[in-house]
């Protein structure tokens, strides 16, 4: 038996976790492809993980005192965002169908691209031709915006991971679907899963994400809260 003067020793137990060997992303269950970096067959079991008594604590100290925000060039949007977009975060632009979310998102992407910040627009609501036609009406140069079809979650994730844009604009979260999931596109489970994947992408890769979302006739966001 030790004396009272002995130091307290924390004993931690080891558990098995699932993580990607390429990017380190931890998952709650096994998957064929990593949702963060898109690597196939990279999910594997390993010893470790966060367990009671073995947690690395961080402080709130940061090398920059002020939170860096990037203006969008649109006064109203910047005011709502508190001064602009925060890098590596996810923002939701919600509104009724036909209210102008897609147009506003395209203008925002055009402004950032003109400022030298690369953007990637993923549209599941409209085809590339429809988006290009709107861009012409708005006077947005066609070569100023990169485009990827926005129906398949993995296609969007792969394109964003490869291009590493400043902003990934997704129109809309209800049109996006994970083809590996059995739930119907636009349902609560699909919306929740796709949103979680986009948040993981923003945090792991450092991409700012803005998604549009439809609201119901009662003014609530369609899908999960």
Secondary structure, 3 states (H helix, E strand, C coil): CCCCCCCCCCCCCCCEEEEECCCCCEECCCCCECCCCCCECCEEEEECCCCCCCCCCCCCCCCCCCCCEECCCCHHHHHHCCCCEECCCEEEEEECCCCCHHHHHHHHHHHHHHCCCCEEEEECCCCHHHHHHHHHHHCCCHHHCEEEECCEHHHHHHHHHHHCCCEEEEECCCCCECCCCCCCCCCHHHHHHHHHHHHHHHHHHCCEEEEEEEECCCCCECCCC
